[in-house]
Amino acid sequence: MTTETTAVHGGRLVARRLAAHGVTKLFTLSGGHLFSVYDGCREEGIDIVDVRHESCAAFAAEGWAKVTRTPGVCALTAGPGVTNGMSALGSALQNHSPMLVLGGRAPAMRWGQGSLQEIDHVPFVRPLTRFAATAGSTAEIPALIDEAWAAAVRPHSGPAFVDLPLDHVFMEAEDERGDEEPAARPAPPVPDLARALTLLADAERPVIMAGTNLYWGHGEDALRELVERRGIPVFLNGLARGCIPADHELFFSRARSTALKGADVALVVGVPMDFRLGFGKSFGDDTEIVAIDVAEPERDHPRAPAAELYGDVAAILSGLAEGGGAGGGGGNGLREWVETIRAVEREKRDAERELREDPRAPLHPMRLYAELGEVLDRDAIVIGDGGDFVSYAGRVIDSYEPGCWLDPGPFGCLGSGPGYALAAKLAHPDRQVVLLLGDGAFGFSGMEYDTLARHGVNVVGVMGNNGIWGLEKHPMEFLYGYSVAADLRPETRYDQVVEALGGHGELVREPGEFRGAMERAFAAGKPALVNVLTDPTVAYPRSSNLA
């Protein structure tokens, strides 16, 4: 541990604490309030990755968290820089993504006199963060960074914000913390498993529904142990996708409604009973629910669980695995239950075959994804940024490893994709990173293809271009017989836009053109967009409601 104290400017103090926490990338859009932070990062060996809009910098920080399970960091300049990043803060809060946002701020010495971009960020970012504070002096900066970091990673994890007044980050102070590493956080105690073990012992039709906090809790190995020891069928959503490989004999996806409704005991692991689970009504009326999570819920469960276990998710799942056989002792009753689910799964997959082989042009999204599945590596990272187009992907694209499926999550913010993809490829440069884009979503952050090109980040985008806001147009026409504000320009050449920004572009009109276009995109060695014209008459069959 370094003990000498050296006077350095506030930006260098910021960078030294980031480096002590293992940070290697800072996502940002250039702003004068942040110059000293940039200087500090340059001196400390932290890469500065600049983008074209602050929302992308913030989404890239969240994306880094999602693919590495360590906090991502972005720096947003004062005023509109911070406000441009607020959607990503909301997304990270609901996704429990740990991230640290550094805000530029007008100088404290001139506060209240009308400096450029002077506004107090903390009151309006506080509802979107786990921690939000302003540095009161240069000397306070190191401790404040550490405090924010601790808040970001503490369950439930999420975003933290530190505001850095211009004068404080340019002035000097003694670096008393040196290069000391932060103290490790002790593991939480394992709760009493007795009630859950009793429920499992009596269960004849158990099921596991696991979500994002399983991933944040590093629970995938323990989940697999539990699934295999007890023979329990498992369903995954959110960031939990891939925590059990899609080709595992006890993983299911299409039969979820049948399994959740028919289960007598459901282990609900790291996922809230929100709209995605029908506010608890996706389960049968008599289903006994065991709620398992990294920490107590932030809001009441919409239906009362029979047992609640909060803390170290991996330890909890291991304890449940070791506590005796599943319902029926793993015997005929459980095998029959699994075979019932498997039969439904098989039937639903067979019913998709016609759409996956659909010869139409423009393409049906299901045909597109059938073709895409043939060119994806097993460890490919797939990112969804769109409405109906990405809904189809969420239904049929398989994941085999943790951290391989990223979508906006329950906040549902379009435009997150390029930032996620930028971070994913920087974190895993040797893996395929495929960005699935609706043509509507492209309008939010399509200019970030310039960012990808400038930094040599060869992400491959696949666009479903149907010329409409499909998520709105079809439901509105169903309700009213007409739609407004739901049409885009048909057959827009977004691939040519990407080419103009320094990338590689492909246009696909026929199903037979897709495979070759993807192979050329992967081989291009630069960011690419495969612009696929899809059928605007196709509407995703939704079973969940907005509220």
C-alpha positions, 0 to 999 in steps of 0.5 A: 500500500502506498503511504506517501501523500502527494498533492494532485488535482481533483480529476486525478483523485477521481481517476486514482479511486476508479483505478483502485476499483479496477476501472479500465474504461470511462465512457463520456462525451467531451465537456469542459467541466470534465477536462481534469477528469480526462487528464486524470484518467489519461495519467492513470491508464483508464481508456476514455471512450467518447460517444456522440450523445450522453445517453450512449455514454450512460447506456455504455456504462450500464452495458459494461455492468451487464456484461462484466458484473462490475460497475460501469463508469461514465462522465457527463458534463454539466446541465444537459449532459447530465439530463441526457443521461437520465434515461439510462439512470432509470434503466439501470435502477430498474435493471439493478445495474451497478454503475457510477455516473460522474457529473460535471457541475458549475463552480462552487465559488460562483454558485447562484450567479448564473454560470454556464449550465448551472443547475443542481443535478442532485435533486432530480437524479436522486430518485433514480440512484442509490446514492447522489451527492456533490463534492464539497471540496477537492479533499472530499472527492476520494471518499465520495467516490468510494462511498458511491461505489459501495452504494452501487454494488450493495444489493439491490445494486444500481446507479450512483452519482457524484457531482464534481464542481468545476473548481474542486476538480481543477484544484489540488489536494493531498492524495491520502488514500494512495492506491489502497484497494477497497475493503471487501464486502462480507457475504450476507448470512444465509436465511433459514431454509426450513420452510422452503425445504418443507415445501419442496419436499411435499411438491409434486409439480415444482418449477423455477422462474429465475431472473436478473438478480440471479445473474447479479448474485452470481447464482448460475452454478448453484442454480444448475446444481439445484436443477440437476439434483432435484430435477426441477424444470426451469424458466429464465428471463432478463439477465438470467438468460443463459444461466442454464444453457438453452440446450439443457434438458431441464430448461424450457421457454415456450411452455412457461404459461403451462408450467407456472399455472400448473406448478404446486411450488414455484421458486421465484429467484431474483425476479419481481412479480411485475407485469412480466409475471402478470403481477403474480397471476402467471402462477396458479391460484394454489401455487405456493411461491418461494421468493428468493432474492439478493435483498428484501424487495423494494416494494411489496409482492403483489401476492404473498409468498409462502416463504421468503429467502433474501441474501446470498442467492448462490448460498441459498440455492446450494442449501436448497439443492443439498436439503433432500429430494424434490417432490415425489423424491424425484420419482415418477410424479416429478418425471411425469410433470417434466414430461408434461412440460416437455410435451407442451414445449415440443408442441409449441416449437413444432408450431413455430416451424412454418413461420421459421421457414416462411418464404415471404418477402419482406421477411417474417421476423421468425424467418429472420431469427431462424436464419440468424441462429445458424450463424451465431456462435455459442458465446455470442452476445446478442443485444435487443433494441426495439419493440415487436422485432426484439420481442420475437428475438426474446422468444426464439433466440437461445442463450447458452452462457450468462451475460449473452442476452441484453435488452432494455429490461422493464424500463423499456428504453429504446436507444440503449442498444448501441451503448450496450453493444459498444461496451460489450465488444470492448469488454469481449473483443474476441466474441460476436456482438450482434445488435438487433435493431428496430428501424424505430430504435435506430432513430434514437442513437443510430449516429453512434455507428460513428462512435463504433467506427472511430473506435474500431468496434466491429459490432454487427447490427441486424435491423428489422425494417418494417417502416412502422412503430409496430408495437403501437400501430397494430394495437391502436388499429385493433382498438380504434380501427386506425392509427396515428403517429405510427408510420415511418418511411418505408424501405429507408436505406439505413445501411447506407447511413451506416456506410456514410458513418464509416461502417459496412452496410447490407440490404436484405429483401429476400430470405435467401440473401440473409446468410451471405449478408451476415457472413460479409458483415462479420468479415468486414472488420468494421461496424456493420448493419444488415438492413432486413426489410420485414413485413409490416403486417406481422404483429407480435402476439402479446399475452402481457399488458402495460399495466 
